[in-house]
Amino acid sequence: MNLPTYSLQELSRRNGQTMAEIWVGYKGMIYDVTSSELFKDGKHYFHDTGKDLTFEMKDAPHLDDVMAKFPIVGKLAGSEQIENHFSNANIHVETTPFIRLLERNKISADTYHLTFQKPVGFHFSAGQYLKFHVSIGNVEHKRSYSICSATNQSTIEFVVQLKNGGIVSEQLCLYAQIGDVIPISGPFGNFPIVESAQKELFFICTDVGIGPIRSMLLEISEKQMNFSKVHLIYGNRTKGDVLFENEWVKMQRTYPTFTYHSVFSRENFLLPFENAGYVHEVYTRLINDPKNCEFFVVGWDRMVHETKQNLLNLGVDKDTIFVQLYI
Ligand SMILES: Cc1cc2nc3c(=O)[nH]c(=O)nc-3n(C[C@H](O)[C@H](O)[C@H](O)COP(=O)(O)OP(=O)(O)OC[C@H]3O[C@@H](n4cnc5c(N)ncnc54)[C@H](O)[C@@H]3O)c2cc1C
């Protein structure tokens, strides 16, 4: 069947109030439910029409059979990726879950901030990551991306560095359209944070390594968790590369034990509280009592390995070093 494709925005206009037709999205398809008593007032229980209901109504009994009674009028934009999982009306639910892109902003020379709709029933812990499954031709490419948002939001956010020639980062940063769905797996990883007034926490990262650390900092600052000190040591080449700087500056005012240490390897003009060089010089200077500290280290290969080795040389217990290595 050669069906027209509609975006989420186009679907949203057919909600029973703005137009006579009432449509809903379900498993990549758009159904005309105008004739239905169930959707008559623009709602079915708590579910609005003019929306993609795949995940909202995933627990509804017999829904596949119910939807099969309505005519399919089109495809939802971005559904190509999930066509292999859903085949028209008599669909069987065995799904790779997916997330829908809502917004994308370029936030530094090579980094994009992506916001996705959080599927109903999806939960994660601060610091975890997802795998994105991107199909090009017949080949599926899986890459990991750390969630950078708070656990209690209705959206999930990521910061992705665009790699020239990088298969998945180019898809996410340049080619994916708003409304597209991307199959995922996860969440994966574990960054355990146990509250203790005696403990000093060190979050050490460079460029997009801030992602899972942002999620953790949002969590512990919102809950005002009690630690003797919390340090963010965040390394970048220049000031233009720093992500979410306003949040770190604000957090210093709202979360009393928190300190933001910015570090720049290629910046000519530094203020007195900014650091030149690499993250290593900063944590080395700050550690007083290695036995009462915990370390969360995130980023690319070299920085993570060097940091881990330096911490061990400083007498830090290996069980108190938690890393997320971007490879
Ligand atoms: C746990 C975890 C969490 C992560 N979280 C994040 C995150 O939050 N944000 C983020 O940006 N990244 C993150 N990453 C990294 C991410 O998973 C990808 O590795 C990264 O985006 C590159 O994937 P890609 O498909 O774009 O590049 P790939 O296609 O895998 O290529 C990788 C690099 O090799 C180069 N390359 C590819 N082909 C060639 C070739 N033929 N010749 C020469 N060079 C070539 C590319 O230019 C690119 O620089 C994370 C990784 C892990 C393991």
The ligand as an SDF file (V2000), in Angstrom:
LIG
                    3D

 53 58  0  0  0  0  0  0  0  0999 V2000
   28.7410    4.3160   27.3810 C   0  0  0  0  0  0  0  0  0  0  0  0
   28.9190    5.3350   26.2820 C   0  0  0  0  0  0  0  0  0  0  0  0
   28.2530    6.5390   26.3540 C   0  0  0  0  0  0  0  0  0  0  0  0
   28.4200    7.4940   25.3290 C   0  0  0  0  0  0  0  0  0  0  0  0
   27.7710    8.6830   25.4330 N   0  0  0  0  0  0  0  0  0  0  0  0
   27.9440    9.6140   24.4770 C   0  0  0  0  0  0  0  0  0  0  0  0
   27.2940   10.8790   24.5810 C   0  0  0  0  0  0  0  0  0  0  0  0
   26.5410   11.1470   25.5260 O   0  0  0  0  0  0  0  0  0  0  0  0
   27.5120   11.8030   23.5880 N   0  0  0  0  0  0  0  0  0  0  0  0
   28.3440   11.5340   22.5180 C   0  0  0  0  0  0  0  0  0  0  0  0
   28.5050   12.4070   21.6600 O   0  0  0  0  0  0  0  0  0  0  0  0
   28.9640   10.3350   22.4080 N   0  0  0  0  0  0  0  0  0  0  0  0
   28.7760    9.3750   23.3390 C   0  0  0  0  0  0  0  0  0  0  0  0
   29.3850    8.1640   23.2110 N   0  0  0  0  0  0  0  0  0  0  0  0
   30.1270    7.8720   21.9600 C   0  0  0  0  0  0  0  0  0  0  0  0
   29.1270    7.3510   20.8940 C   0  0  0  0  0  0  0  0  0  0  0  0
   28.6010    6.1050   21.2930 O   0  0  0  0  0  0  0  0  0  0  0  0
   29.7560    7.1470   19.5210 C   0  0  0  0  0  0  0  0  0  0  0  0
   30.9130    6.3720   19.6540 O   0  0  0  0  0  0  0  0  0  0  0  0
   30.1030    8.4170   18.7890 C   0  0  0  0  0  0  0  0  0  0  0  0
   28.9440    9.2360   18.6440 O   0  0  0  0  0  0  0  0  0  0  0  0
   30.6480    8.1200   17.3850 C   0  0  0  0  0  0  0  0  0  0  0  0
   29.7350    7.3240   16.6860 O   0  0  0  0  0  0  0  0  0  0  0  0
   29.5100    7.5110   15.1250 P   0  0  0  0  0  0  0  0  0  0  0  0
   28.6460    6.4070   14.6480 O   0  0  0  0  0  0  0  0  0  0  0  0
   29.0710    8.8960   14.8270 O   0  0  0  0  0  0  0  0  0  0  0  0
   30.9690    7.3740   14.5740 O   0  0  0  0  0  0  0  0  0  0  0  0
   31.6310    6.0720   13.8860 P   0  0  0  0  0  0  0  0  0  0  0  0
   31.0290    5.8450   12.5640 O   0  0  0  0  0  0  0  0  0  0  0  0
   31.6160    4.9530   14.8530 O   0  0  0  0  0  0  0  0  0  0  0  0
   33.1010    6.6090   13.6880 O   0  0  0  0  0  0  0  0  0  0  0  0
   33.9100    6.9270   14.8280 C   0  0  0  0  0  0  0  0  0  0  0  0
   35.0230    7.8580   14.3910 C   0  0  0  0  0  0  0  0  0  0  0  0
   35.8080    7.2300   13.4040 O   0  0  0  0  0  0  0  0  0  0  0  0
   35.8660    8.0490   12.2510 C   0  0  0  0  0  0  0  0  0  0  0  0
   35.7580    7.2170   11.0680 N   0  0  0  0  0  0  0  0  0  0  0  0
   34.6960    6.4730   10.6940 C   0  0  0  0  0  0  0  0  0  0  0  0
   34.9800    5.8390    9.5580 N   0  0  0  0  0  0  0  0  0  0  0  0
   36.2390    6.1780    9.2090 C   0  0  0  0  0  0  0  0  0  0  0  0
   37.1140    5.8400    8.1470 C   0  0  0  0  0  0  0  0  0  0  0  0
   36.7570    5.0020    7.1880 N   0  0  0  0  0  0  0  0  0  0  0  0
   38.3510    6.3860    8.1320 N   0  0  0  0  0  0  0  0  0  0  0  0
   38.7410    7.2310    9.1030 C   0  0  0  0  0  0  0  0  0  0  0  0
   37.9690    7.5730   10.1360 N   0  0  0  0  0  0  0  0  0  0  0  0
   36.7470    7.0590   10.1780 C   0  0  0  0  0  0  0  0  0  0  0  0
   34.6870    8.9770   12.3270 C   0  0  0  0  0  0  0  0  0  0  0  0
   34.9660   10.1970   11.7110 O   0  0  0  0  0  0  0  0  0  0  0  0
   34.5230    9.1560   13.7890 C   0  0  0  0  0  0  0  0  0  0  0  0
   35.3300   10.2050   14.2680 O   0  0  0  0  0  0  0  0  0  0  0  0
   29.2560    7.2150   24.2130 C   0  0  0  0  0  0  0  0  0  0  0  0
   29.9030    5.9770   24.1470 C   0  0  0  0  0  0  0  0  0  0  0  0
   29.7460    5.0450   25.1620 C   0  0  0  0  0  0  0  0  0  0  0  0
   30.4630    3.7210   25.0540 C   0  0  0  0  0  0  0  0  0  0  0  0
  1  2  1  0
  2  3  1  0
  2 52  2  0
  3  4  2  0
  4  5  1  0
  4 50  1  0
  5  6  2  0
  6  7  1  0
  6 13  1  0
  7  8  2  0
  7  9  1  0
  9 10  1  0
 10 11  2  0
 10 12  1  0
 12 13  2  0
 13 14  1  0
 14 15  1  0
 14 50  1  0
 15 16  1  0
 16 17  1  0
 16 18  1  0
 18 19  1  0
 18 20  1  0
 20 21  1  0
 20 22  1  0
 22 23  1  0
 23 24  1  0
 24 25  2  0
 24 26  1  0
 24 27  1  0
 27 28  1  0
 28 29  2  0
 28 30  1  0
 28 31  1  0
 31 32  1  0
 32 33  1  0
 33 34  1  0
 33 48  1  0
 34 35  1  0
 35 36  1  0
 35 46  1  0
 36 37  1  0
 36 45  1  0
 37 38  2  0
 38 39  1  0
 39 40  1  0
 39 45  2  0
 40 41  1  0
 40 42  2  0
 42 43  1  0
 43 44  2  0
 44 45  1  0
 46 47  1  0
 46 48  1  0
 48 49  1  0
 50 51  2  0
 51 52  1  0
 52 53  1  0
M  END
$$$$
